[in-house]
Amino acid sequence: MASQKLPTAGNPIRCKAAVSRKPGEPLVLEEILVAPPCCHEVRIRIICTSLCQSDVTFWKLKDFPGVFPRILGHEAIGVVESVGEDVDEVKEGDMVIPIFMSDCGDCADCRSKKSNLCSKLPFKVSPWMPRHETSRFTDLNGEVIYHFLSVSSFSQYTVVDIAHLTKIDPSIPPNRACLLSCGVSTGVGAAWRTANVEAGSTVAIFGLGSIGLAVAEGARLCGATRIIGVDMNPNKFEIGKTFGVTDFVRAGDPGSKSVSQKQMIIQGYCLRKTKKWVFGA
């Protein structure tokens, strides 16, 4: 059954966005125009978005690839509002998460189990849409507003290439699902696909921020029996336990063991089983 097109389909949408006008200055909440999607593109209504350290980093940049005005944001979840030509993977009303790494599904790298770096649409920090090298954003004066990591989720509506979208189960709470867009997938993927953590292995994770905790969850899902968290904040151990951390080493504590002693402890843990070192954040 064909999906029913919304009255906004094929027309520009006027909505609000948090626009970064100058490096390091507060974002400006203003009305913008979001153009309809072109071929292989999808326009989505953002339901929930979160802040990543990468957003902060590019917000501060004074030189390229820091360009302004720009709509930042790349961790999000949204609903498909309309689709462009040659898009059959999703339809109006589908729940989707944008991803800054492309997956065309056709090239040798996307089909391979050993790589997730698309060779057809290689990753680059471009201010444009990936296929057409143009923007879908303008302000009410007609000035072009640049994209960010092919997502730009700090807007009520955005346009994303289909290679940067993944359809998900709509029953997942939006404030959890948006984290799958970057932080959680980065951490879980580091343990599962990059480090190839094996069942029964011991893993050391340096840094128990959001990505480090996702690494711990990935290691747990892979069957690691010992997961050592290393962090300067002792409170992270209790949080880490809920993600599978079994042991904790406090870094930077002048009253505890020396750095070399701590390193020997971690190495001793890891060498008893398969040795894996994973750096979180």
Salt bridges, closest charged atoms under 4 A:
GLU30 OE2 - ARG21 NH2 2.79
GLU31 OE1 - ARG14 NH2 2.69
GLU41 OE2 - HIS132 NE2 3.83
GLU41 OE1 - ARG136 NE 2.84
ASP55 OD1 - HIS74 ND1 3.07
GLU81 OE1 - ARG43 NE 2.63
GLU92 OE2 - LYS5 NZ 3.59
ASP94 OD1 - LYS91 NZ 3.21
ASP94 OD1 - LYS167 NZ 3.72
ASP106 OD2 - LYS120 NZ 3.99
GLU133 OE2 - LYS124 NZ 3.22
ASP139 OD2 - ARG21 NH2 3.16
GLU143 OE1 - ARG21 NH1 3.09
ASP161 OD2 - ARG131 NE 2.58
GLU217 OE2 - ARG220 NH2 2.63
ASP231 OD2 - LYS236 NZ 3.74
GLU238 OE2 - LYS241 NZ 3.12
ASP247 OD1 - ARG226 NE 2.85
ASP253 OD2 - ARG250 NH1 3.64
